[in-house]
Each structure stands twice: as structure tokens, then as C-alpha cells.
């Protein structure tokens, strides 16, 4: 892969994955989305990293698929292109570490797909989201057809796919797929604060709870509850969970002063 199209950094237990193609709005081509998949897998096996933050260099998070590249593909090449894109989306859920998208500027088409593939999204007030492929004669089959309906419902997802309209960060938050909206200058501090809050929790619970969340997503209701009970039993009997439950109960116990003052 061309050097520096993806930049990785580590800060404590946080791994940063930066899309570094700002001159073209960090658009996704084979080089970039295969690189994202590989980098996620590398960070997943890095014992020093417990959480991954995804961001875009420059003014935009990611302005979708590289239409100039897609326009040159024959059917076989196009199939390989979009299957590679899908593998990248799937990799976000295959890894065991939570991810946060730190979104500024445009997150459109496949770029919105990258953000939606992350577990959480923090967006700046200037962020704009959209299923914009229709504006280039295509359709956001992954975002509007698969990802968005599970969050915003079929009508809104289809409207976004059919019109290609952009929505604000605040509207995305209202619809339920953005977690926090902050002023642009607070984007990184707010994302880091959320990351640190997650990192303060039981790492075993984070991994097992997140995995159970995605495993149960496509299960029937009763099966999901039964599966969750089995995972809960495994989690509750781990050493780390027992240690943290003991500390929790100790904090909850009233002091002798509190007991005698009543």
C-alpha cells in the first residue's frame, strides 16, 4: 500500500486509525479499504490497544467510494471492489475492540458506512451525513439498504437513499446513529473523554458484552435472551468481574458513621 494513506498511532490504550487522503476527501478505493481492514486486524492483536478511534485527515471524515475509480470497472472488477468494501465493514464487528468514529465535515456514501460500522459516533457540529451515491447515478446499497434501516427504520433509510440529501449532525443524533454532537474545537477532547470512560470499565465485560451485542442482533428474541444468559454466566464467574463486584459492593456499604447517624 502507498505509504501514509493510513496513519496509525497509539496513545495509551487507544489506537488511532487516520484516513490520510485529504486531497480527495479520504475517498475509498481498494488501497484504502483493504488497508483499513488490515490495520483493524493489526490493532486487534496489539495487546497494548483496547479501543480504536477512526478519523479522517483534513476537513472531512470520508466522502464515500472513489467514483472516478468505480466508473472504470467492469462487472468482475466491480464485484471485487464492493466485496472488498463489505469485508472492511464486517471487520469492524469481527474484531474484539470497540471503535469510535470521530467525524468532521462530510461522512457520505461509503464514508457514512465506515462511521456506521464503528460502535459509536462522535460528530462535530459541521458534520454532514448522507447516502449520496444516487447523486452519481449509483445507490448506497450497503448504508441505505442494510445499515440504516436497522437504526432509523425503512422509510427514512429509503428516503435518504433515493434523494441523496445530506442531514446535519444534530439530525443524525435525533435519528439515533450519532451519539454525541460537539463544537468542532471540542471534537477530539469529547471523543477522548468518551474513550477514557469506556476504558475505565471491566475490559472483559467490554469484550464479552460487545460480542454478545452483535451475536444477538440477528437472533430470534428468545434465543437472544438465552444466549445472553449463557454469556452472562461466563462473565460473572471471571476473576476480573468478581474483583470488580467485590469493590462495587464495598463502595455501596454504609459507613459506621452513616449507620449510627440515622
Helices and strands as residue ranges (DSSP letters): E 6-11, E 14-19, G 22-24, H 30-44, E 51-56, H 67-70, H 75-94, E 98-103, E 106-108, H 110-117, E 120-124, E 128-130, G 132-136, I 143-147, H 149-152, H 154-163, E 167-168, H 169-175, E 180-182, G 184-186, H 187-199, H 203-216, H 221-236, H 239-252, H 256-260
